[in-house]
Amino acid sequence: MNVAVVGNLEWVRFVRVDHVPHAGEIVHPQETWELPGGGGPVAAVQLAKVAGSCTFFTAVGDDDLGRRSVAELEGLGVRVRPALRAAPTRQAITFVDADGERTITTVGERLESRAEDPLPWSEFDAADAVYFTAGDLGALRAARRGRVLVATTRAMDRLVGSKVALDAVVGSATDPSERYAPLIPTPGLVVRTEGGAGGSWEAADGDVGRYPAVPPPAPISDLYGCGDSFAAGLTFGLGEGRGVSDALDLAARCGAWCATGRGPFEGQLSSAER
């Protein structure tokens, strides 16, 4: 499987606390850690784990955090294709509470790849499956050169009016910021996640259904990255030629496994488990 991701990244500092502080409150962390995060890196690492490798098209600041992000992702099996920007690499602070829920604050401009960037866009011609989280219209059109293209509803501002055909789009039934809005042409598959309740799907041919959640194989540690791990699993499953039910089962397992690690990468599903 030749898989790829087009998206943004940020350098994330995680702070594990009993609860997110109230206004004026001071809380003390139980532990902290840092790593490259955002939807793009999470999906790229998950795809690299189930497929053996993954190519990630992104943009980073020409700074230490940008270089560190690229180096750490490559150490996790991702081939990074970064465009350099004068703006600094975006950062984020993520609180993880006692239930594993994450609360995120981003700092800085979201950097994303553009068609004018001198990146090897022709690599998409050989891609079996591509997941799109961020990029300009030209980057989205380049991603469409892959055999299967899946996108997140967080990119709705780019998807609406693009007229780019999607094989699947993944959104949320509960998060207003990740709601699906009708696209033209209609995606082959629309998935709406509902966390621990599973979720629903509808196909362009009129078929509809639900999929169950998968119990995590260990106690929940950190919910950061579960959604993009889910989308990565769906992308791989569709690219591999699985039917909707089998692809969603793989996606649900990727999301559940991700919840068991510290940060998004530690617990992600491996190729042996898929």
Phi, psi and omega in degrees: 000127176255109187236156183211161177226140172241120183185183180259165174223165171214153175274121190249131170257120180264139179230113179272124182225164176294320178205156176292132184298141173281169180304125178083355184272148173249126176239156182246130184288148173279327176195161176223154174203165183224147177190166175287128183226201188097164184300323181297304179299320180301310181293321182296318180291319178298317178295321178298325181289323182271335183257345182102332176194165178204144176257134184238116177265124185205188174222141180223160173290151177278069186213179184298319180293324176296314180294322179293321178300313180298315182297317182291322178293320178295328175293342178261012175094012181259132172272109186267131175246088187262135167268138182266140180237152175289329178293151181291154175300132181297145177239166178209150173243127183237118172275134174243117186269187186296337178269000182086357180291143182249142176233123194241137170237123178263150181229116178107170182289139174286123180260134181216157182286152179231153183302331181285348179294142180282066180251156183282069183300335182295345178297337180292340180299334181257007184280131174282328182204141181227139174246129184247124176242334181193152180152167179279179184299323178295322177294321177297317179294324176295319179298329180295345177291344173291157183294322177235133178234123177242142179227159174264150177290349174295345178258022183303326180298332177271326185286320183296126179084356182285333184062022176272126181284128179252139173284331177200151172227139184244123178227192182238141175274350186240338182261114182301332181284351181235030178283145177275136172243143184307137180242153174236121000288160180295130178300152178298329182211133174244123181245132176241116183275151179226031178060233183291352177268003183087237180170186182231163178215154173218137181260158181296336180277003177102345177295142177224161179184181176234157174233147181275155170288156177251129179297135177298149182283356181206170179302146178293130179248316190200119183275359180298128174089358182296320181296317180284332172294319175302310182297324177296318178297320177296317179301314179296314183299315179293321179295329179282349179095014178289154172289172184302312183298314181293320180295321179289328176296316177298317179300315181297323177292321177299316179296318182292317181297321181301326184292347187268353183255169172273112189082174188283338191267333190297321186257001188302149181300141179259170179297328180291335183267348185282000000 
